[in-house]
Each structure stands twice: as C-alpha cells, then as structure tokens.
Amino acid sequence: MTWDGSGRGGHQTYVLQWLESLRRCGHEVLYHDVIGPTLAVPDDVKPWLERGPVALLSPNGDARFGLDASHVERFAATADAVVSLGATYSIDLEPWLAEIRPRILVDQDPGFTHVWSSGRDPLTVFGDHDVYFTVGANIGTARSDSPTCGIAWEHTWNPVCLDWWDPAAPVLRDRFTTVASLWGQDYQIFRGRTWGPKAEQLRAFHRLPALAGEGLEIAVEDASDAATAELAAQGWTVVPASQVAGSVSTYREYVNGSLAEFAAVKGLYVGTHSGWFSDRSACYLAAGRPVVLETTGFEDVLPTGWGLIAVTTLDDAVEAVKDVRGDHRRHARAARALAEEVFDGNIVVKRLLATAGVD
C-alpha cells in the first residue's frame, strides 16, 4: 500500500491499527513503503511507527524515514510472511520479497479491483501472492456477482485497536458525522449500469437532514465549491476534513466526539453487493458510536438493527437516523459490543494469520 502523510488522519489510522494489531499478537513487524519527495511523516504518527522497525524509502531506495534498503533486506531474510495492505498493481516483486512465504494480500477495494482485473491477467492488479484476502465479505460467494478473477478469496475485516476508542468520551458534536472523499474513484460500468463515486451515491440522501429533523455533518477531503454549497443548501454541515481529521489525533477526537455516523458509499461497492465494510465505520463502532451505512451487502454477515443499521433508500435512512436518536444508549452499547466481537485487532489478525498458515 502507499503511505499517505498528506493530512489524511483516517488513512494513517487504518495503517497504524494493522501494525499495532500485528505487534500485539506477538509479531515483530517491519513496515515498508516507497514514498515520494512531497510526503512526510506527521509528528503525531512517528511514535506509533517507531514502536517497531519502519522503512519509508524514496523510489531510488534512499531512506526517507527509518531504516534504509540494506536493513530491509536483512529483516526480510528471516521474515515469516509479508502482508500487502491493498492491491500492488504489479506482478514483479521487489527482490527482497521474492523468498518470503507466504505472501498475503488484503484487498481493500472489492468490486473495483475485481472489475479492473476482468479480461486481463489479474496478477497485474492484485500482485503475485500465496493467499488472497478481501474486506468484501461477499466476494467469491453466491451473494455477489463480482468477478473473482479465478482467485479463491478469503475474507477478513480491517482491525481496530479497541483501547484507542473511548465509548465514555463526551459527545462534543451532537449529530451524525462522517469523513469522506467524495470523488475518490472514477465512474465504472458493471452489468450494464454506470456506478459513480461516493458523491453520486450521496445525492440520494441529500434531503436526509430535513426529513429526519436531524443534524448531519460531513468532513470532506475533495468537495468542490458547488458540491459543498449543494449539501449545505440541504441542511448538511460541511467542514474540511483537514481541519477535523487531518491527523491521527484529530481523527480519533472527531470520531470519539461524534454522536453517530451516517455515510453513503462508493457505487461499485453497492453494485457488486461486495459486502465491503469501512475501516472508518469500524472505528465509530469501537468508540460506541452507532453507524447508519448505505448497504453493500455487509448485512448478510454482520448483525444489524442495533448499533449498526444498513440502509438502501432515503426512507430507510430517515427511519434509521430517528431510531438511533430515539434510543442512542442502547445503540451505542450494541455498537461497541459488535466492535469487540468482530473487529478487535487481536481477533482479526489471529484469524488472518491462522488461515494463511502463519504461527
């Protein structure tokens, strides 16, 4: 995966929770990535990265942060496995990875990567791995007609570190919130229908604040002035993500301080019925903040109704938002309980490594 130090606290938190969960399961973990000259490691992230070996290198192999390439090669010589967080978009491995077994992929974009792989060698998207996991719980099952690309898919979730999220934290924003990249993916055609980015899916819910009589806030990374104005005109509170979730610490404060989450999702997650579930929404659950999320099919495998509600239409969302407000305490307890049962990093990582045959 690609490290993003450009003020995306949610993305950074996602990386750190994987690293911390692996470490808490008793593994020494080297985090390696190649970053460009404009990216930097934020100060509040450095202590978390420095808990174990880390090597963020420039494209020519120079150390940008942490170990240099020679140290990476020495570490890899005795490594028990390599885990790729996201499709690698290349068949060719870096030489130091070639002898490590097993090589494990955790695909983060179910539906998108599978459609992109159709009609081509899937290894050019997913890379050459021994075990292939996806966070799309329905991929490779009868519940989804997404292409499988000839790969036997295993399933996992993105982990959370439960103690990073505080159900007892005061609600500082008495409203539903979320953090979103509205234009993060291109339009895709699947089964004769065009599916758009999150901004297009969100249009179906524009009237939600007025119809539910509820405040909703969206922290956006990339909204145009027109898109921001359109949301604001419908009663949404729109804030720049860089202000409220631009670092790991502010992101955690934002989630912990929210009443609940409401979020639309990218179109192809819906169109393929992939079962994708957001790493961000898992953080809300861990914080004891109920989640109302547009359906992707995750409700096929996750318990919903209390703490987590899947919605398809505007009417569904209105009912769900009112329901959460009406009994927030019970929804909050159920949200945390679901995180403890399903998304706890100790559970997620141990199951993934056991499936891959790693002690």
Number of C-alpha atoms within 10 A of each C-alpha: 17 15 18 17 18 16 20 18 24 24 21 21 22 18 19 20 20 19 22 21 21 20 17 14 13 8 14 15 18 20 21 21 16 18 20 14 10 7 13 16 17 17 10 12 17 13 10 13 20 12 14 16 16 20 22 24 21 17 13 8 14 15 17 20 19 18 18 18 19 13 13 18 14 11 14 18 13 10 17 14 18 18 15 18 19 19 20 20 16 14 15 13 12 8 8 15 17 12 13 14 17 18 20 21 23 24 23 22 18 25 28 21 21 19 19 15 19 14 8 10 13 22 18 16 18 24 22 20 18 11 20 20 25 26 24 29 28 26 27 21 12 8 15 20 16 26 19 20 20 10 14 11 21 20 18 19 25 25 27 31 21 20 10 12 21 19 20 10 14 12 16 13 17 15 18 24 26 23 26 22 18 23 18 14 16 14 15 18 13 15 9 7 10 12 21 21 21 22 20 17 20 19 14 13 21 18 17 21 20 14 15 17 12 18 17 25 25 22 22 22 21 15 18 12 8 9 14 18 14 14 20 14 12 14 19 22 17 18 16 17 24 17 14 19 25 21 25 22 15 18 24 21 17 20 32 27 23 24 25 32 25 23 25 25 24 26 25 29 25 21 23 27 24 29 26 26 25 18 21 21 24 26 29 33 33 30 29 32 34 33 31 25 22 26 24 28 23 23 18 14 10 16 14 17 15 20 27 26 24 21 21 15 12 19 13 14 23 20 13 23 26 15 15 25 16 11 11 20 15 14 25 26 19 22 27 25 16 22 24 18 10 18 25 21 25 20 17 20 22 16 15 19 16 10 14 19 12 13 9
